[in-house]
Amino acid sequence: MSHAPHRRTVTFGLAGLGLAAAKAPPTGLVAPAAGPGMLSAGLIARGPEGRVLRQLAIGRAWGPQGAFRPFTLDAPFRVASVSKMIATVAILPLFSVKGVSLDSDASDHLGFRLRHPAFPDTPITPRMLLSHTSGLRNGPSYPVPLGHSLSEAFLAGGRHFDEGQWFGPAAYRPGVWFTYADVNFALLAQIAEALSGQRFDLLMHERLFAPMGLDIGYNWSSVSAAKRAKAAAGMRWLNGAWTPQVDAPPPPFPDLFLAKAKDVPEVNLADYRLGENGFLTSPLGGLRLSLQDMDRLAQTFAAGGRWRGRQVMDAGSLSRMVTPAWSLDPVHPNGQTDEGVFQGYGLGMQTPTGRPGPTGDAFFGPGSADWRGHLGDAYGWMTGLFWNLKDGRTLVWAINGMPETGRPAGQGSTLTRPEEILVDWGLEP
């Protein structure tokens, strides 16, 4: 989901794709050592009462020492766009405390005028950013690096203005048309920094991760050396071999992964000014955590924000997040769905409509409209963190090694076939 190609393309040969749902683990998902196929897969599924019904970790991970080892449920990885939903958990309460209306002009909090050139009199609001209805796109120079200001992507004459390609077509008015774009969450993080006086990654650690006892962080921020030593790199099959794409290895503790501007190679974290560039710690896709961590977060979402008797997520904010802010109108198209992956969206969260079939979003079969969460897709990782609003079931998963093209198409939804097999197994009675 993070600046990635379409999830569904042509059919791809993969051992085990014909596997029927069964109580035995779907080991056919993982390719033999010679590849290609999926390198690793993992899942944790819980029933309505919170009991683990299924859990699985199979295949191999490329570790920090430059060698393969078994993939495990405690191995941290880049979770991709699930990061957006987790970021929203802290952003919404901050806006509320600071008196920021979701329908206010985002420009008032960004320090520069944010307007779609075709709609100069239409304010772009935090609600539009949270629901991907802002009219913005990821421009060619995405992501704006450390050492440059994100405002340069939106102001004519800026180094990253890219001839206005950060803005969508003039036919689609902000607030109406849905287009999934990572830059929305870079802007939201920038606002959060301006409001809180804290760097976004540190804000997340203080307000959510530390209270939950989670050793996780954006771009490895605050993640311990011990946890980093268990990291699983994002991999792809290239020229007959598994090749690392990201986190090979992660930065040494306590450093962060930072994308720096090439024209200022000496720039470092100490040079960063709060509220200057929300891409810095990747609120849009850079959260590093394990499946065990995802499982804890899923349980907390399902419990209305409570973890071990303590309210660690604001209940009012969660209520706003799960409420659809945009839904696809099949008769009068009102958004780009990434070939059906996005058909309903709340605030920082997917709200499936449950439309069946290979172009639908019935990811969890009948009753899919009762599920909430987010998918992730970047650097070979395909991830998901979801829970059921009605019965409290939770489901988290991750697959690594997914190709960027020629992906195995799902049969019952717009998930890829490996995801579909894994999810079906996790939900089996």
Secondary structure by P-SEA (a helix, b strand, c coil): ccccccccccccccccccccccccccccccccccccccccccbbbbcccccccccccccccccccccccccccccccccccaaaaaaaaaaaaaaaaacccccccccccccbbbbccccccccccaaaaaacccccccccccccccccccccccccccccccccccccccccccccccccccaaaaaaaaaaaaaccccaaaaaaaccccccccccccccccccaaaaaaccccccccccccccccccccccccccccccccccccccccccccccccccccccccccccaaaaaaaaaaaaacccccccccccaaaaaaaaccccccccccccccccccccccccccccccccccccccccccccccccccccccccccccbbbbbbcccbbbbbbcccccccccccccccccccaaaaaaaaaaacc
